Amino acid sequence: MESELIFKFIKFSLVGFSGLFIDFGLTYLLKERVRMNRFVANSLGFIAAVVSNYILNKIWTFSNNDPEVLVQFAKFFTISLGGLAINNLIIYLLEKRKMNFYVAKLIAIVVVVVWNFVMNYKYSFS
């Protein structure tokens, strides 16, 4: 059971890594090119990654066949919104300490990956 959990965490992390490209790419595009507020850009990048991550985690990480897709996605999205709040709070606090926005964002993502895995393992895909 423990090795299965570790394997799921590795898969979850790989899916999260793909979401990282979506998140950073969209955040950069909206913040730097469109000149959108950094927290709005960060939120939109995060949400786009959540949708991608849900689909990949449902199919690949958890091999989940739950027919209640909307209920399951609502759980996944709600957990992700909690992660988004944590993400923005960490960025805000680290930026106040004069840390680079993108370094702060990377640190926030690491923390949120652990939060998301534990919560989704226990609630969304159990």
N, C-alpha and C positions, 0 to 999 in steps of 0.2 A: 504493500500500500504506500509506503513512504517513497519508494523509487518511482511509483506511478505519479505521485504528487509532484515530485521534483521534475519529472518529464513534462507534466502539464505546465509547470511554472516556466520551464525552458521554452516550450512552445508558445505560451502566453507572452513571454518576453520577446520572442522573435516576431510575433504578430505586432506587439507594441513597437518594436523597432521599425516595422514597415509604417506604422502609424506616425512614428516620429518624423519620417520624411514628409508625410502629408501635413502634419501639424506645423513643423518648422517652415516648410515650403509655402503653405498658405499664409501663415503668420507673417513671414518675411514679405511676401507679395503685398499683402494688405497694409502692413505697417510702413514699409519702405517705399513701395511704388504707388500705392493708392493714398498713402498718408493718413490712414485710419488710426484712431486712438489705439495705443498699444494693447490695452486690456480688451477692447472689442476684437481687435485682430487676433489676439491670443485666444480668446474664447471661440471665435469662429474656426480657427485652425484646430483647436482641441476638439470641437464638435464634429468636424469633418473626419478627424481621425477616429473618433468614437464609433461612427457609423461603419467605417471600414473595419475597425477592430471587432465589432460585434459580429459581423458576417463571417470573418475569418476564424474567430474564436468558436463560434457556434459550429461551424463545419469542421475545422481542423483540430483545434486544441481540445475541445470537449466532446467532439463527435455527437452532438446533441440533436435528438430528433423530436423534441418537445413541440407538439403542434400549436401550442399557445405562443406563437412567435411575438405577437404584439405585447402580451403580458411580460414575456421574457425580455424583450427589447426595452420595455418600460423600466424593468428592474435594472437592466444593464445601464440604461441611460441615466437613471436616478443615481446609481452608484457613481457613474462618471461625473455627474454634476457635483457630487460631493468631492470627487477628485479635482474637478475644476476649481472649486472654492479653495481647496488646499493649495492647488497649483498657483492661483492668483495671489493668495496670501503669502506664500513663500517668495514669489517674485517681488511682491510689494516690499516685504521685510528686507530682502537681500538688496534690492535697489536702493533702499534708504541707507544701507551701509556702503553705498557707492559701488556695488558689484555690477558688472556688465549685464544688461538685460538678458542676453542669450546664454550666458553662463548660469545666471539665476534660473532661467527657464529649464536648462538641462538638469540642474539639481532638483528642481521641483518635479520634473518628470520621473526621476529615479524614485522619489518618495511616493509619488502617485501610482507607479507601477505596482508597488507592494500593496498599497491600499486596494487598488482595483482587483488584483488577483485574489486576495483573501476574501473580499466581499463577493466577488462574482463566483468564486469556487463554492462558497457557503450558501449563496442565495439565488443567483441567476441560473446557474447551470447544475444545481444539485439534484 
